[in-house]
Amino acid sequence: MTDERPDAADLLDMDAYDMAATVEFGLDAKQDLLELRSEADRMKAVADLFGKTMQRLDFSEHVGEVARTNGKIHITPGGER
């Protein structure tokens, strides 16, 4: 991720590529984005990538909280806690 968040005015001017550049995604995700021809499809893909990133950040935060307590993490198949 970047060190700073774009302000609202900058976000209005960003396309899917600009938005995707604000977060480090894997090469496969970047390639998939490049292969999409429609800006609407690219925006949907970026929204999905951001959603997955938020899930990972939430999970990492949860793991950190658990580690500060008893250090035991219970993960079920499918990634649910």
Summary of the structure (lengths in Angstrom):
residues: 81
radius of gyration: 16.0
end to end distance: 24.9
largest distance: 48.9
contacts: 160
relative contact order: 0.10
helix: 62%
strand: 0%
